[in-house]
Amino acid sequence: MDLLVTAEEEEKQDLANRLDPQRVETQNAAMAKQAFKRARHDAHKAASLEPAYDKAWWRLAKANVGLREFTRARRALDLGLSRCPGNA
Protein backbone atom coordinates (compact mmCIF):
# COMPACT_ATOMS: atom_id res chain seq x y z
CA MET A 1 0.00 0.00 0.00
CA ASP A 2 2.88 2.38 0.74
CA LEU A 3 4.15 1.89 -2.78
CA LEU A 4 0.74 2.94 -4.16
CA VAL A 5 0.64 6.07 -1.98
CA THR A 6 4.16 6.97 -3.03
CA ALA A 7 3.22 6.62 -6.68
CA GLU A 8 0.16 8.84 -6.18
CA GLU A 9 2.19 11.44 -4.32
CA GLU A 10 4.83 11.32 -7.02
CA GLU A 11 2.17 11.88 -9.67
CA LYS A 12 0.74 14.85 -7.73
CA GLN A 13 4.20 16.37 -7.34
CA ASP A 14 4.90 15.86 -11.04
CA LEU A 15 1.64 17.61 -11.92
CA ALA A 16 2.40 20.46 -9.50
CA ASN A 17 5.84 20.89 -11.08
CA ARG A 18 4.36 21.00 -14.58
CA LEU A 19 1.78 23.58 -13.51
CA ASP A 20 4.22 25.79 -11.58
CA PRO A 21 3.93 29.19 -13.31
CA GLN A 22 7.60 30.02 -12.96
CA ARG A 23 8.64 26.68 -14.39
CA VAL A 24 6.17 27.01 -17.26
CA GLU A 25 7.43 30.54 -17.97
CA THR A 26 11.03 29.33 -18.03
CA GLN A 27 10.17 26.49 -20.38
CA ASN A 28 8.22 28.82 -22.66
CA ALA A 29 11.11 31.26 -22.75
CA ALA A 30 13.52 28.49 -23.68
CA MET A 31 11.19 27.28 -26.44
CA ALA A 32 10.77 30.83 -27.76
CA LYS A 33 14.53 31.36 -27.78
CA GLN A 34 15.00 28.16 -29.78
CA ALA A 35 12.30 29.29 -32.23
CA PHE A 36 13.99 32.68 -32.70
CA LYS A 37 17.36 30.99 -33.22
CA ARG A 38 15.85 28.73 -35.87
CA ALA A 39 14.11 31.70 -37.52
CA ARG A 40 17.37 33.64 -37.54
CA HIS A 41 19.19 30.72 -39.13
CA ASP A 42 16.53 30.30 -41.81
CA ALA A 43 16.34 34.02 -42.57
CA HIS A 44 20.12 34.31 -42.77
CA LYS A 45 20.23 31.42 -45.21
CA ALA A 46 17.47 32.95 -47.33
CA ALA A 47 19.24 36.33 -47.38
CA SER A 48 22.50 34.63 -48.36
CA LEU A 49 20.85 32.77 -51.23
CA GLU A 50 18.86 35.78 -52.48
CA PRO A 51 20.26 39.10 -51.20
CA ALA A 52 17.46 41.07 -52.90
CA TYR A 53 14.76 39.16 -50.97
CA ASP A 54 13.50 41.89 -48.64
CA LYS A 55 11.42 39.56 -46.45
CA ALA A 56 14.53 37.60 -45.52
CA TRP A 57 16.18 40.73 -44.13
CA TRP A 58 13.00 41.73 -42.29
CA ARG A 59 12.65 38.27 -40.77
CA LEU A 60 16.32 38.25 -39.81
CA ALA A 61 15.84 41.54 -38.01
CA LYS A 62 12.69 40.30 -36.24
CA ALA A 63 14.45 37.14 -35.08
CA ASN A 64 17.32 39.18 -33.69
CA VAL A 65 14.89 41.44 -31.84
CA GLY A 66 13.27 38.33 -30.37
CA LEU A 67 16.70 37.26 -29.16
CA ARG A 68 17.24 40.79 -27.80
CA GLU A 69 20.20 41.32 -30.14
CA PHE A 70 19.26 44.80 -31.23
CA THR A 71 22.57 45.72 -32.86
CA ARG A 72 22.31 42.69 -35.12
CA ALA A 73 18.68 43.54 -35.88
CA ARG A 74 19.65 47.06 -36.93
CA ARG A 75 22.48 45.70 -39.05
CA ALA A 76 20.07 43.30 -40.81
CA LEU A 77 17.69 46.17 -41.57
CA ASP A 78 20.52 48.36 -42.86
CA LEU A 79 21.86 45.56 -45.06
CA GLY A 80 18.36 44.82 -46.32
CA LEU A 81 17.78 48.43 -47.25
CA SER A 82 21.13 48.63 -49.04
CA ARG A 83 20.32 45.49 -51.05
CA CYS A 84 16.66 46.32 -51.63
CA PRO A 85 16.66 50.13 -52.04
CA GLY A 86 13.20 50.17 -53.59
CA ASN A 87 11.71 49.14 -50.23
CA ALA A 88 12.96 52.08 -48.18
PyMOL commands that set and color helices and strands:
alter all, ss='L'
color gray80, all
select helices_A, chain A and resi 2-19+21-49+54-66+70-83+85-87
alter helices_A, ss='H'
color red, helices_A
deselect
rebuild
show_as cartoon
